[in-house]
Amino acid sequence: MDIDAAARYLGLDVYDLVKVIHAEGVEFPYVKVGGRFIINRASLDKWLETARIEIK
């Protein structure tokens, strides 16, 4: 899915999701092709099982 779909899936706005992706020490499951983020839903669900992050 693209970053817009992933943000909707997570209940975040795109800006906050980009902050998560670029946060130090966070291994968010994505691939960047050109300027486009590609996120696999199964990988995202697996990451969510153990992720602990606070967005400020």
mmCIF file of the N, C-alpha and C atoms, coordinates in Angstrom:
data_MODEL
# 
_entry.id   MODEL 
# 
loop_
_atom_site.group_PDB 
_atom_site.id 
_atom_site.type_symbol 
_atom_site.label_atom_id 
_atom_site.label_alt_id 
_atom_site.label_comp_id 
_atom_site.label_asym_id 
_atom_site.label_entity_id 
_atom_site.label_seq_id 
_atom_site.pdbx_PDB_ins_code 
_atom_site.Cartn_x 
_atom_site.Cartn_y 
_atom_site.Cartn_z 
_atom_site.occupancy 
_atom_site.B_iso_or_equiv 
_atom_site.pdbx_formal_charge 
_atom_site.auth_seq_id 
_atom_site.auth_comp_id 
_atom_site.auth_asym_id 
_atom_site.auth_atom_id 
_atom_site.pdbx_PDB_model_num 
ATOM 1   N N  . MET A 1 1  ? 0.841  -1.172 0.000  1.00 0.00 ? 1  MET A N  1 
ATOM 2   C CA . MET A 1 1  ? 0.000  0.000  0.000  1.00 0.00 ? 1  MET A CA 1 
ATOM 3   C C  . MET A 1 1  ? 0.885  1.233  0.000  1.00 0.00 ? 1  MET A C  1 
ATOM 4   N N  . ASP A 1 2  ? 0.326  2.353  -0.414 1.00 0.00 ? 2  ASP A N  1 
ATOM 5   C CA . ASP A 1 2  ? 1.117  3.584  -0.408 1.00 0.00 ? 2  ASP A CA 1 
ATOM 6   C C  . ASP A 1 2  ? 1.009  4.250  0.965  1.00 0.00 ? 2  ASP A C  1 
ATOM 7   N N  . ILE A 1 3  ? 1.698  5.352  1.133  1.00 0.00 ? 3  ILE A N  1 
ATOM 8   C CA . ILE A 1 3  ? 1.762  5.987  2.450  1.00 0.00 ? 3  ILE A CA 1 
ATOM 9   C C  . ILE A 1 3  ? 0.403  6.523  2.888  1.00 0.00 ? 3  ILE A C  1 
ATOM 10  N N  . ASP A 1 4  ? -0.418 6.987  1.949  1.00 0.00 ? 4  ASP A N  1 
ATOM 11  C CA . ASP A 1 4  ? -1.749 7.475  2.297  1.00 0.00 ? 4  ASP A CA 1 
ATOM 12  C C  . ASP A 1 4  ? -2.612 6.348  2.856  1.00 0.00 ? 4  ASP A C  1 
ATOM 13  N N  . ALA A 1 5  ? -2.597 5.200  2.192  1.00 0.00 ? 5  ALA A N  1 
ATOM 14  C CA . ALA A 1 5  ? -3.377 4.047  2.649  1.00 0.00 ? 5  ALA A CA 1 
ATOM 15  C C  . ALA A 1 5  ? -2.863 3.547  3.999  1.00 0.00 ? 5  ALA A C  1 
ATOM 16  N N  . ALA A 1 6  ? -1.553 3.520  4.164  1.00 0.00 ? 6  ALA A N  1 
ATOM 17  C CA . ALA A 1 6  ? -0.974 3.069  5.438  1.00 0.00 ? 6  ALA A CA 1 
ATOM 18  C C  . ALA A 1 6  ? -1.361 4.018  6.572  1.00 0.00 ? 6  ALA A C  1 
ATOM 19  N N  . ALA A 1 7  ? -1.345 5.313  6.314  1.00 0.00 ? 7  ALA A N  1 
ATOM 20  C CA . ALA A 1 7  ? -1.726 6.283  7.333  1.00 0.00 ? 7  ALA A CA 1 
ATOM 21  C C  . ALA A 1 7  ? -3.192 6.081  7.734  1.00 0.00 ? 7  ALA A C  1 
ATOM 22  N N  . ARG A 1 8  ? -4.065 5.902  6.757  1.00 0.00 ? 8  ARG A N  1 
ATOM 23  C CA . ARG A 1 8  ? -5.478 5.640  7.064  1.00 0.00 ? 8  ARG A CA 1 
ATOM 24  C C  . ARG A 1 8  ? -5.619 4.355  7.869  1.00 0.00 ? 8  ARG A C  1 
ATOM 25  N N  . TYR A 1 9  ? -4.910 3.306  7.471  1.00 0.00 ? 9  TYR A N  1 
ATOM 26  C CA . TYR A 1 9  ? -4.949 2.005  8.141  1.00 0.00 ? 9  TYR A CA 1 
ATOM 27  C C  . TYR A 1 9  ? -4.547 2.134  9.611  1.00 0.00 ? 9  TYR A C  1 
ATOM 28  N N  . LEU A 1 10 ? -3.561 3.000  9.875  1.00 0.00 ? 10 LEU A N  1 
ATOM 29  C CA . LEU A 1 10 ? -3.056 3.187  11.232 1.00 0.00 ? 10 LEU A CA 1 
ATOM 30  C C  . LEU A 1 10 ? -3.810 4.264  12.013 1.00 0.00 ? 10 LEU A C  1 
ATOM 31  N N  . GLY A 1 11 ? -4.683 4.997  11.331 1.00 0.00 ? 11 GLY A N  1 
ATOM 32  C CA . GLY A 1 11 ? -5.408 6.070  11.997 1.00 0.00 ? 11 GLY A CA 1 
ATOM 33  C C  . GLY A 1 11 ? -4.554 7.290  12.254 1.00 0.00 ? 11 GLY A C  1 
ATOM 34  N N  . LEU A 1 12 ? -3.561 7.506  11.405 1.00 0.00 ? 12 LEU A N  1 
ATOM 35  C CA . LEU A 1 12 ? -2.647 8.643  11.518 1.00 0.00 ? 12 LEU A CA 1 
ATOM 36  C C  . LEU A 1 12 ? -2.795 9.543  10.310 1.00 0.00 ? 12 LEU A C  1 
ATOM 37  N N  . ASP A 1 13 ? -2.294 10.770 10.434 1.00 0.00 ? 13 ASP A N  1 
ATOM 38  C CA . ASP A 1 13 ? -2.183 11.555 9.212  1.00 0.00 ? 13 ASP A CA 1 
ATOM 39  C C  . ASP A 1 13 ? -0.818 11.249 8.599  1.00 0.00 ? 13 ASP A C  1 
ATOM 40  N N  . VAL A 1 14 ? -0.662 11.575 7.346  1.00 0.00 ? 14 VAL A N  1 
ATOM 41  C CA . VAL A 1 14 ? 0.566  11.233 6.613  1.00 0.00 ? 14 VAL A CA 1 
ATOM 42  C C  . VAL A 1 14 ? 1.791  11.861 7.273  1.00 0.00 ? 14 VAL A C  1 
ATOM 43  N N  . TYR A 1 15 ? 1.663  13.094 7.746  1.00 0.00 ? 15 TYR A N  1 
ATOM 44  C CA . TYR A 1 15 ? 2.788  13.777 8.391  1.00 0.00 ? 15 TYR A CA 1 
ATOM 45  C C  . TYR A 1 15 ? 3.299  12.976 9.586  1.00 0.00 ? 15 TYR A C  1 
ATOM 46  N N  . ASP A 1 16 ? 2.378  12.494 10.438 1.00 0.00 ? 16 ASP A N  1 
ATOM 47  C CA . ASP A 1 16 ? 2.796  11.714 11.606 1.00 0.00 ? 16 ASP A CA 1 
ATOM 48  C C  . ASP A 1 16 ? 3.411  10.377 11.202 1.00 0.00 ? 16 ASP A C  1 
ATOM 49  N N  . LEU A 1 17 ? 2.883  9.749  10.156 1.00 0.00 ? 17 LEU A N  1 
ATOM 50  C CA . LEU A 1 17 ? 3.472  8.494  9.699  1.00 0.00 ? 17 LEU A CA 1 
ATOM 51  C C  . LEU A 1 17 ? 4.886  8.708  9.175  1.00 0.00 ? 17 LEU A C  1 
ATOM 52  N N  . VAL A 1 18 ? 5.116  9.787  8.470  1.00 0.00 ? 18 VAL A N  1 
ATOM 53  C CA . VAL A 1 18 ? 6.474  10.093 7.989  1.00 0.00 ? 18 VAL A CA 1 
ATOM 54  C C  . VAL A 1 18 ? 7.408  10.296 9.171  1.00 0.00 ? 18 VAL A C  1 
ATOM 55  N N  . LYS A 1 19 ? 6.925  10.929 10.251 1.00 0.00 ? 19 LYS A N  1 
ATOM 56  C CA . LYS A 1 19 ? 7.744  11.087 11.454 1.00 0.00 ? 19 LYS A CA 1 
ATOM 57  C C  . LYS A 1 19 ? 8.105  9.727  12.040 1.00 0.00 ? 19 LYS A C  1 
ATOM 58  N N  . VAL A 1 20 ? 7.159  8.796  12.050 1.00 0.00 ? 20 VAL A N  1 
ATOM 59  C CA . VAL A 1 20 ? 7.430  7.446  12.556 1.00 0.00 ? 20 VAL A CA 1 
ATOM 60  C C  . VAL A 1 20 ? 8.479  6.768  11.685 1.00 0.00 ? 20 VAL A C  1 
ATOM 61  N N  . ILE A 1 21 ? 8.302  6.840  10.378 1.00 0.00 ? 21 ILE A N  1 
ATOM 62  C CA . ILE A 1 21 ? 9.228  6.191  9.444  1.00 0.00 ? 21 ILE A CA 1 
ATOM 63  C C  . ILE A 1 21 ? 10.657 6.686  9.650  1.00 0.00 ? 21 ILE A C  1 
ATOM 64  N N  . HIS A 1 22 ? 10.806 7.980  9.898  1.00 0.00 ? 22 HIS A N  1 
ATOM 65  C CA . HIS A 1 22 ? 12.145 8.564  10.012 1.00 0.00 ? 22 HIS A CA 1 
ATOM 66  C C  . HIS A 1 22 ? 12.666 8.645  11.444 1.00 0.00 ? 22 HIS A C  1 
ATOM 67  N N  . ALA A 1 23 ? 11.883 8.186  12.417 1.00 0.00 ? 23 ALA A N  1 
ATOM 68  C CA . ALA A 1 23 ? 12.316 8.252  13.816 1.00 0.00 ? 23 ALA A CA 1 
ATOM 69  C C  . ALA A 1 23 ? 13.539 7.354  14.036 1.00 0.00 ? 23 ALA A C  1 
ATOM 70  N N  . GLU A 1 24 ? 14.486 7.879  14.779 1.00 0.00 ? 24 GLU A N  1 
ATOM 71  C CA . GLU A 1 24 ? 15.714 7.134  15.072 1.00 0.00 ? 24 GLU A CA 1 
ATOM 72  C C  . GLU A 1 24 ? 15.390 5.892  15.890 1.00 0.00 ? 24 GLU A C  1 
ATOM 73  N N  . GLY A 1 25 ? 15.942 4.767  15.500 1.00 0.00 ? 25 GLY A N  1 
ATOM 74  C CA . GLY A 1 25 ? 15.758 3.524  16.217 1.00 0.00 ? 25 GLY A CA 1 
ATOM 75  C C  . GLY A 1 25 ? 14.489 2.762  15.864 1.00 0.00 ? 25 GLY A C  1 
ATOM 76  N N  . VAL A 1 26 ? 13.664 3.328  14.990 1.00 0.00 ? 26 VAL A N  1 
ATOM 77  C CA . VAL A 1 26 ? 12.419 2.672  14.586 1.00 0.00 ? 26 VAL A CA 1 
ATOM 78  C C  . VAL A 1 26 ? 12.661 1.971  13.257 1.00 0.00 ? 26 VAL A C  1 
ATOM 79  N N  . GLU A 1 27 ? 12.395 0.687  13.235 1.00 0.00 ? 27 GLU A N  1 
ATOM 80  C CA . GLU A 1 27 ? 12.596 -0.079 12.003 1.00 0.00 ? 27 GLU A CA 1 
ATOM 81  C C  . GLU A 1 27 ? 11.252 -0.327 11.335 1.00 0.00 ? 27 GLU A C  1 
ATOM 82  N N  . PHE A 1 28 ? 10.674 0.753  10.808 1.00 0.00 ? 28 PHE A N  1 
ATOM 83  C CA . PHE A 1 28 ? 9.374  0.679  10.152 1.00 0.00 ? 28 PHE A CA 1 
ATOM 84  C C  . PHE A 1 28 ? 9.521  -0.085 8.835  1.00 0.00 ? 28 PHE A C  1 
ATOM 85  N N  . PRO A 1 29 ? 8.601  -1.002 8.558  1.00 0.00 ? 29 PRO A N  1 
ATOM 86  C CA . PRO A 1 29 ? 8.721  -1.853 7.360  1.00 0.00 ? 29 PRO A CA 1 
ATOM 87  C C  . PRO A 1 29 ? 8.237  -1.158 6.089  1.00 0.00 ? 29 PRO A C  1 
ATOM 88  N N  . TYR A 1 30 ? 9.165  -0.585 5.354  1.00 0.00 ? 30 TYR A N  1 
ATOM 89  C CA . TYR A 1 30 ? 8.810  0.080  4.105  1.00 0.00 ? 30 TYR A CA 1 
ATOM 90  C C  . TYR A 1 30 ? 9.940  -0.065 3.100  1.00 0.00 ? 30 TYR A C  1 
ATOM 91  N N  . VAL A 1 31 ? 9.585  0.191  1.858  1.00 0.00 ? 31 VAL A N  1 
ATOM 92  C CA . VAL A 1 31 ? 10.562 0.292  0.776  1.00 0.00 ? 31 VAL A CA 1 
ATOM 93  C C  . VAL A 1 31 ? 10.300 1.635  0.120  1.00 0.00 ? 31 VAL A C  1 
ATOM 94  N N  . LYS A 1 32 ? 11.344 2.358  -0.214 1.00 0.00 ? 32 LYS A N  1 
ATOM 95  C CA . LYS A 1 32 ? 11.168 3.644  -0.882 1.00 0.00 ? 32 LYS A CA 1 
ATOM 96  C C  . LYS A 1 32 ? 11.658 3.507  -2.310 1.00 0.00 ? 32 LYS A C  1 
ATOM 97  N N  . VAL A 1 33 ? 10.756 3.752  -3.240 1.00 0.00 ? 33 VAL A N  1 
ATOM 98  C CA . VAL A 1 33 ? 11.070 3.680  -4.663 1.00 0.00 ? 33 VAL A CA 1 
ATOM 99  C C  . VAL A 1 33 ? 10.912 5.088  -5.207 1.00 0.00 ? 33 VAL A C  1 
ATOM 100 N N  . GLY A 1 34 ? 12.038 5.683  -5.598 1.00 0.00 ? 34 GLY A N  1 
ATOM 101 C CA . GLY A 1 34 ? 11.989 7.089  -5.987 1.00 0.00 ? 34 GLY A CA 1 
ATOM 102 C C  . GLY A 1 34 ? 11.591 7.887  -4.752 1.00 0.00 ? 34 GLY A C  1 
ATOM 103 N N  . GLY A 1 35 ? 10.553 8.667  -4.848 1.00 0.00 ? 35 GLY A N  1 
ATOM 104 C CA . GLY A 1 35 ? 10.065 9.415  -3.701 1.00 0.00 ? 35 GLY A CA 1 
ATOM 105 C C  . GLY A 1 35 ? 8.839  8.782  -3.080 1.00 0.00 ? 35 GLY A C  1 
ATOM 106 N N  . ARG A 1 36 ? 8.545  7.553  -3.438 1.00 0.00 ? 36 ARG A N  1 
ATOM 107 C CA . ARG A 1 36 ? 7.305  6.895  -3.029 1.00 0.00 ? 36 ARG A CA 1 
ATOM 108 C C  . ARG A 1 36 ? 7.564  5.790  -2.004 1.00 0.00 ? 36 ARG A C  1 
ATOM 109 N N  . PHE A 1 37 ? 6.809  5.807  -0.905 1.00 0.00 ? 37 PHE A N  1 
ATOM 110 C CA . PHE A 1 37 ? 6.898  4.764  0.099  1.00 0.00 ? 37 PHE A CA 1 
ATOM 111 C C  . PHE A 1 37 ? 5.953  3.623  -0.265 1.00 0.00 ? 37 PHE A C  1 
ATOM 112 N N  . ILE A 1 38 ? 6.429  2.392  -0.170 1.00 0.00 ? 38 ILE A N  1 
ATOM 113 C CA . ILE A 1 38 ? 5.624  1.198  -0.385 1.00 0.00 ? 38 ILE A CA 1 
ATOM 114 C C  . ILE A 1 38 ? 5.655  0.405  0.924  1.00 0.00 ? 38 ILE A C  1 
ATOM 115 N N  . ILE A 1 39 ? 4.465  0.095  1.454  1.00 0.00 ? 39 ILE A N  1 
ATOM 116 C CA . ILE A 1 39 ? 4.364  -0.604 2.731  1.00 0.00 ? 39 ILE A CA 1 
ATOM 117 C C  . ILE A 1 39 ? 3.534  -1.864 2.545  1.00 0.00 ? 39 ILE A C  1 
ATOM 118 N N  . ASN A 1 40 ? 4.105  -2.996 2.922  1.00 0.00 ? 40 ASN A N  1 
ATOM 119 C CA . ASN A 1 40 ? 3.409  -4.277 2.842  1.00 0.00 ? 40 ASN A CA 1 
ATOM 120 C C  . ASN A 1 40 ? 2.536  -4.435 4.084  1.00 0.00 ? 40 ASN A C  1 
ATOM 121 N N  . ARG A 1 41 ? 1.238  -4.699 3.898  1.00 0.00 ? 41 ARG A N  1 
ATOM 122 C CA . ARG A 1 41 ? 0.302  -4.761 5.019  1.00 0.00 ? 41 ARG A CA 1 
ATOM 123 C C  . ARG A 1 41 ? 0.665  -5.864 6.012  1.00 0.00 ? 41 ARG A C  1 
ATOM 124 N N  . ALA A 1 42 ? 1.052  -7.027 5.525  1.00 0.00 ? 42 ALA A N  1 
ATOM 125 C CA . ALA A 1 42 ? 1.410  -8.131 6.430  1.00 0.00 ? 42 ALA A CA 1 
ATOM 126 C C  . ALA A 1 42 ? 2.639  -7.763 7.269  1.00 0.00 ? 42 ALA A C  1 
ATOM 127 N N  . SER A 1 43 ? 3.615  -7.138 6.644  1.00 0.00 ? 43 SER A N  1 
ATOM 128 C CA . SER A 1 43 ? 4.816  -6.708 7.374  1.00 0.00 ? 43 SER A CA 1 
ATOM 129 C C  . SER A 1 43 ? 4.471  -5.627 8.389  1.00 0.00 ? 43 SER A C  1 
ATOM 130 N N  . LEU A 1 44 ? 3.566  -4.728 8.017  1.00 0.00 ? 44 LEU A N  1 
ATOM 131 C CA . LEU A 1 44 ? 3.132  -3.680 8.929  1.00 0.00 ? 44 LEU A CA 1 
ATOM 132 C C  . LEU A 1 44 ? 2.406  -4.279 10.132 1.00 0.00 ? 44 LEU A C  1 
ATOM 133 N N  . ASP A 1 45 ? 1.518  -5.233 9.899  1.00 0.00 ? 45 ASP A N  1 
ATOM 134 C CA . ASP A 1 45 ? 0.811  -5.886 10.995 1.00 0.00 ? 45 ASP A CA 1 
ATOM 135 C C  . ASP A 1 45 ? 1.781  -6.590 11.940 1.00 0.00 ? 45 ASP A C  1 
ATOM 136 N N  . LYS A 1 46 ? 2.779  -7.247 11.392 1.00 0.00 ? 46 LYS A N  1 
ATOM 137 C CA . LYS A 1 46 ? 3.775  -7.933 12.217 1.00 0.00 ? 46 LYS A CA 1 
ATOM 138 C C  . LYS A 1 46 ? 4.573  -6.918 13.048 1.00 0.00 ? 46 LYS A C  1 
ATOM 139 N N  . TRP A 1 47 ? 4.946  -5.803 12.430 1.00 0.00 ? 47 TRP A N  1 
ATOM 140 C CA . TRP A 1 47 ? 5.685  -4.752 13.124 1.00 0.00 ? 47 TRP A CA 1 
ATOM 141 C C  . TRP A 1 47 ? 4.847  -4.191 14.270 1.00 0.00 ? 47 TRP A C  1 
ATOM 142 N N  . LEU A 1 48 ? 3.541  -4.019 14.032 1.00 0.00 ? 48 LEU A N  1 
ATOM 143 C CA . LEU A 1 48 ? 2.649  -3.462 15.054 1.00 0.00 ? 48 LEU A CA 1 
ATOM 144 C C  . LEU A 1 48 ? 2.557  -4.338 16.294 1.00 0.00 ? 48 LEU A C  1 
ATOM 145 N N  . GLU A 1 49 ? 2.769  -5.628 16.147 1.00 0.00 ? 49 GLU A N  1 
ATOM 146 C CA . GLU A 1 49 ? 2.687  -6.550 17.287 1.00 0.00 ? 49 GLU A CA 1 
ATOM 147 C C  . GLU A 1 49 ? 3.691  -6.203 18.386 1.00 0.00 ? 49 GLU A C  1 
ATOM 148 N N  . THR A 1 50 ? 4.839  -5.634 18.020 1.00 0.00 ? 50 THR A N  1 
ATOM 149 C CA . THR A 1 50 ? 5.877  -5.369 19.009 1.00 0.00 ? 50 THR A CA 1 
ATOM 150 C C  . THR A 1 50 ? 6.321  -3.913 19.063 1.00 0.00 ? 50 THR A C  1 
ATOM 151 N N  . ALA A 1 51 ? 5.809  -3.081 18.177 1.00 0.00 ? 51 ALA A N  1 
ATOM 152 C CA . ALA A 1 51 ? 6.266  -1.683 18.103 1.00 0.00 ? 51 ALA A CA 1 
ATOM 153 C C  . ALA A 1 51 ? 5.846  -0.904 19.335 1.00 0.00 ? 51 ALA A C  1 
ATOM 154 N N  . ARG A 1 52 ? 6.753  -0.104 19.816 1.00 0.00 ? 52 ARG A N  1 
ATOM 155 C CA . ARG A 1 52 ? 6.469  0.813  20.913 1.00 0.00 ? 52 ARG A CA 1 
ATOM 156 C C  . ARG A 1 52 ? 7.096  2.156  20.515 1.00 0.00 ? 52 ARG A C  1 
ATOM 157 N N  . ILE A 1 53 ? 6.234  3.118  20.209 1.00 0.00 ? 53 ILE A N  1 
ATOM 158 C CA . ILE A 1 53 ? 6.736  4.418  19.780 1.00 0.00 ? 53 ILE A CA 1 
ATOM 159 C C  . ILE A 1 53 ? 5.758  5.482  20.233 1.00 0.00 ? 53 ILE A C  1 
ATOM 160 N N  . GLU A 1 54 ? 6.288  6.654  20.589 1.00 0.00 ? 54 GLU A N  1 
ATOM 161 C CA . GLU A 1 54 ? 5.459  7.780  20.978 1.00 0.00 ? 54 GLU A CA 1 
ATOM 162 C C  . GLU A 1 54 ? 5.698  8.894  19.979 1.00 0.00 ? 54 GLU A C  1 
ATOM 163 N N  . ILE A 1 55 ? 4.620  9.395  19.406 1.00 0.00 ? 55 ILE A N  1 
ATOM 164 C CA . ILE A 1 55 ? 4.708  10.514 18.463 1.00 0.00 ? 55 ILE A CA 1 
ATOM 165 C C  . ILE A 1 55 ? 4.418  11.782 19.233 1.00 0.00 ? 55 ILE A C  1 
ATOM 166 N N  . LYS A 1 56 ? 5.335  12.737 19.139 1.00 0.00 ? 56 LYS A N  1 
ATOM 167 C CA . LYS A 1 56 ? 5.147  14.021 19.854 1.00 0.00 ? 56 LYS A CA 1 
ATOM 168 C C  . LYS A 1 56 ? 4.793  15.102 18.876 1.00 0.00 ? 56 LYS A C  1 
# 
